[in-house]
């Protein structure tokens, strides 16, 4: 369907408290990036809910994450967040 890349730098407000000395990007920030990008790429569709989300490995500060979308049905979109061909998170978005 389509893809995009994102990264979260160390100045993001959530990073300082999300494990000092070993910062990782919070899941909510990852999902926020996924939803915002999907909404921009498909302005006729709006994300109504997340039906599934799984985080398999931590996303680190400044990592360039690739997000790939795949249409499952008219109202269900699968996504995968990868870094160097490793899946870090995946899930499904309900759209309307």
Beta strands, then each sheet from edge to edge (+ up, - down):
strand 1: 2-6
strand 2: 47-55
strand 3: 65-73
strand 4: 76-83
strand 5: 86-95
sheet 1: 1+ 3- 4+ 5- 2+
end
